[in-house]
């Protein structure tokens, strides 16, 4: 039986990937370095790598911690002006409340996660929130989802993960969890072959739909 729903955040509940990209672009441009949207989408969104990997790959002499802090400043500013939920996100959270236990697992840093949750006023929906600094490895490794299940006191087979990107689907698969992929315009070309189901939007998902997953093999 599916008792627990684990949500991703960026690109799934909130349309924030373009904001992350713009924040990194601005922070890097302050060092005279450019970052295009395609590179961001492949490096961060699809592969799950971070700024330290990107700086190393490009042999840049930049303090990664200072750069990441500057990016955070720009990102939080952008949240104040441009944050919006993905279609069906708020409605689904309300529909699941009381019907399923709800958690959040995001590879993002906690300050970024908290900024989105506060901006959308949705933190109260989640029993457990796990962010990127809470585990040794982020997606596509399964650590985030396994830690979330452990903190919720449930087994992986009781969980269904909602994800928008290939790295998240792989993480859920390797965690032994059901996964519903909900691609967006930035991830529609990803490989979702390891997902239990693929939905066009969060509006397709209901508690009854989630219960039907129990008959599917992970």
C-alpha positions as a printed NumPy array, in Angstrom:
array([[  0.   ,   0.   ,   0.   ],
       [  1.2  ,   3.497,  -0.828],
       [  1.227,   5.455,   2.426],
       [  3.753,   8.185,   1.671],
       [  4.275,  10.66 ,  -1.152],
       [  7.738,  12.2  ,  -1.522],
       [  7.796,  15.364,  -3.603],
       [ 10.696,  16.876,  -5.476],
       [ 10.668,  20.672,  -5.433],
       [ 12.403,  22.442,  -8.327],
       [ 10.569,  21.915, -11.604],
       [  7.932,  19.741,  -9.927],
       [  6.178,  21.865,  -7.33 ],
       [  7.733,  25.189,  -8.307],
       [  8.908,  26.609, -11.615],
       [ 12.318,  27.483, -10.226],
       [ 14.895,  25.963, -12.571],
       [ 14.982,  29.12 , -14.739],
       [ 15.517,  31.142, -11.553],
       [ 18.403,  28.933, -10.418],
       [ 19.929,  29.328, -13.87 ],
       [ 19.566,  33.108, -13.894],
       [ 21.044,  33.365, -10.403],
       [ 24.104,  31.345, -11.409],
       [ 24.434,  33.332, -14.623],
       [ 24.471,  36.588, -12.68 ],
       [ 26.911,  35.31 , -10.057],
       [ 29.277,  33.922, -12.683],
       [ 29.04 ,  37.043, -14.85 ],
       [ 30.394,  39.03 , -11.906],
       [ 33.589,  37.026, -12.523],
       [ 33.416,  37.547, -16.278],
       [ 32.217,  33.979, -16.894],
       [ 29.154,  33.066, -18.964],
       [ 26.746,  30.157, -18.476],
       [ 24.13 ,  29.302, -21.067],
       [ 20.757,  27.671, -20.432],
       [ 21.655,  24.47 , -22.272],
       [ 24.752,  23.865, -20.155],
       [ 22.777,  24.56 , -16.993],
       [ 20.011,  22.162, -18.02 ],
       [ 22.405,  19.319, -18.787],
       [ 24.814,  19.827, -15.877],
       [ 22.409,  20.67 , -13.051],
       [ 18.941,  19.487, -14.062],
       [ 19.704,  16.289, -15.944],
       [ 22.985,  15.094, -14.43 ],
       [ 22.517,  16.382, -10.884],
       [ 25.967,  17.959, -10.652],
       [ 26.719,  21.205,  -8.874],
       [ 28.703,  24.394,  -9.095],
       [ 31.929,  22.844,  -7.758],
       [ 31.895,  20.325, -10.606],
       [ 31.184,  23.071, -13.153],
       [ 33.978,  25.328, -11.886],
       [ 36.417,  22.401, -11.908],
       [ 35.43 ,  21.298, -15.414],
       [ 36.112,  24.814, -16.709],
       [ 39.359,  25.228, -14.724],
       [ 38.151,  28.462, -13.16 ],
       [ 40.025,  30.179, -10.341],
       [ 36.928,  31.094,  -8.353],
       [ 36.115,  30.437,  -4.7  ],
       [ 33.228,  28.003,  -5.   ],
       [ 31.779,  28.737,  -1.565],
       [ 31.746,  32.489,  -2.167],
       [ 30.231,  31.941,  -5.612],
       [ 27.519,  29.702,  -4.232],
       [ 26.71 ,  32.257,  -1.51 ],
       [ 26.456,  35.022,  -4.102],
       [ 24.206,  32.83 ,  -6.244],
       [ 21.974,  32.304,  -3.216],
       [ 21.579,  36.054,  -2.765],
       [ 20.506,  36.47 ,  -6.378],
       [ 18.207,  33.434,  -6.194],
       [ 16.359,  34.609,  -3.104],
       [ 15.853,  37.987,  -4.744],
       [ 14.403,  36.31 ,  -7.819],
       [ 12.047,  34.262,  -5.671],
       [ 10.599,  37.485,  -4.343],
       [  9.652,  38.669,  -7.825],
       [  9.263,  35.605, -10.048],
       [  8.299,  32.528,  -7.998],
       [  5.256,  30.603,  -9.165],
       [  3.925,  27.089,  -8.546],
       [  3.743,  24.478, -11.274],
       [  0.277,  23.733, -12.639],
       [ -1.718,  21.581, -10.26 ],
       [  0.873,  21.701,  -7.453],
       [ -1.15 ,  23.477,  -4.787],
       [ -4.296,  21.565,  -5.662],
       [ -2.5  ,  18.217,  -5.321],
       [ -1.014,  19.105,  -1.948],
       [ -4.479,  19.963,  -0.655],
       [ -5.951,  16.767,  -2.148],
       [ -3.317,  14.572,  -0.497],
       [ -3.492,  16.208,   2.901],
       [ -5.118,  13.716,   5.243],
       [ -5.136,  11.006,   2.572],
       [ -1.382,  10.334,   2.392],
       [  1.662,  11.249,   4.409],
       [  3.708,  13.878,   2.588],
       [  7.442,  14.603,   2.543],
       [  9.86 ,  16.671,   0.478],
       [ 13.282,  15.627,  -0.825],
       [ 15.303,  18.182,  -2.778],
       [ 18.942,  18.245,  -3.875],
       [ 18.958,  22.017,  -3.368],
       [ 20.526,  23.696,  -0.354],
       [ 18.195,  24.292,   2.565],
       [ 18.168,  28.077,   2.194],
       [ 16.886,  27.719,  -1.372],
       [ 14.302,  25.126,  -0.313],
       [ 13.052,  27.278,   2.542],
       [ 12.81 ,  30.306,   0.265],
       [ 10.481,  28.464,  -2.103],
       [  8.396,  26.897,   0.654],
       [  7.928,  30.268,   2.326],
       [  7.168,  32.011,  -0.957],
       [  4.453,  29.496,  -1.821],
       [  3.343,  29.063,   1.811],
       [  3.455,  25.264,   1.603],
       [  5.944,  24.146,   4.267],
       [  3.122,  23.016,   6.576],
       [  2.148,  20.239,   4.162],
       [  5.363,  18.261,   4.761],
       [  6.097,  16.015,   7.74 ],
       [  9.741,  15.721,   6.737],
       [ 11.956,  17.95 ,   4.572],
       [ 15.335,  16.645,   3.415],
       [ 17.727,  18.856,   1.429],
       [ 21.02 ,  18.389,  -0.364],
       [ 23.298,  19.02 ,   2.604],
       [ 21.544,  16.337,   4.664],
       [ 23.079,  13.461,   2.692],
       [ 26.47 ,  12.453,   1.319],
       [ 25.196,  12.08 ,  -2.252],
       [ 22.37 ,  13.855,  -4.041],
       [ 20.28 ,  12.615,  -6.962],
       [ 20.735,  10.424,  -9.015],
       [ 21.988,   8.585,  -5.9  ],
       [ 19.109,   7.263,  -3.757],
       [ 20.347,   8.787,  -0.483],
       [ 17.817,  11.632,  -0.291],
       [ 14.838,   9.347,  -0.708],
       [ 16.147,   6.655,   1.634],
       [ 16.833,   9.232,   4.351],
       [ 13.359,  10.677,   3.87 ],
       [ 11.726,   7.256,   4.22 ],
       [ 13.814,   6.537,   7.305],
       [ 12.777,   9.799,   8.945],
       [  9.141,   9.098,   8.09 ],
       [  9.444,   5.596,   9.545],
       [  8.218,   3.872,   6.371],
       [  9.654,   1.299,   3.984],
       [ 10.638,   2.21 ,   0.402],
       [  7.823,   0.022,  -0.957],
       [  5.288,   2.264,   0.805],
       [  6.599,   5.369,  -0.967],
       [  5.886,   6.986,  -4.284],
       [  8.185,   9.741,  -5.502],
       [  6.986,  12.574,  -7.741],
       [  9.788,  13.831,  -9.977],
       [ 10.272,  15.957, -13.084],
       [ 13.828,  15.002, -14.07 ],
       [ 15.795,  11.925, -15.083],
       [ 18.175,  12.151, -12.109],
       [ 15.263,  12.032,  -9.682],
       [ 13.608,   9.088, -11.4  ],
       [ 16.876,   7.157, -11.231],
       [ 17.27 ,   8.022,  -7.553],
       [ 13.774,   6.748,  -6.771],
       [ 14.342,   3.587,  -8.798],
       [ 17.573,   2.787,  -6.97 ],
       [ 15.831,   3.506,  -3.659],
       [ 13.278,   0.805,  -4.503],
       [ 10.387,   3.246,  -4.661],
       [  7.565,   3.805,  -7.096],
       [  8.038,   6.985,  -9.12 ],
       [  5.717,   9.153, -11.162],
       [  7.541,  11.333, -13.654],
       [  5.936,  14.667, -14.514],
       [  8.122,  16.186, -17.246],
       [  8.18 ,  19.926, -17.864],
       [  9.408,  21.95 , -20.83 ],
       [ 12.995,  21.691, -19.589],
       [ 12.973,  17.925, -18.98 ],
       [ 10.592,  16.514, -21.591],
       [ 13.559,  15.019, -23.493],
       [ 14.876,  13.104, -20.462],
       [ 14.863,   9.313, -20.18 ],
       [ 11.958,   8.287, -17.939],
       [ 12.093,   4.569, -18.681],
       [ 12.673,   3.773, -14.979],
       [  9.516,   5.605, -13.879],
       [  6.492,   3.62 , -12.736],
       [  4.195,   6.014, -14.6  ],
       [  4.573,   9.232, -16.591],
       [  1.948,  11.969, -16.267],
       [  1.549,  15.12 , -18.296],
       [  0.879,  17.246, -15.216],
       [  0.285,  17.055, -11.489],
       [ -3.418,  17.565, -12.217],
       [ -3.598,  13.909, -13.322],
       [ -2.56 ,  12.63 ,  -9.886],
       [ -5.105,  11.769,  -7.177],
       [ -5.007,   9.628,  -4.02 ],
       [ -6.874,   6.915,  -5.928],
       [ -4.345,   7.041,  -8.754],
       [ -1.531,   6.606,  -6.245],
       [ -3.24 ,   3.605,  -4.674],
       [ -3.357,   1.936,  -8.086],
       [  0.454,   1.907,  -8.189],
       [  0.575,  -0.861,  -5.611],
       [ -0.107,  -3.308,  -8.433],
       [  2.935,  -2.141, -10.405],
       [  6.4  ,  -3.569,  -9.951],
       [  9.163,  -1.191,  -8.949]])
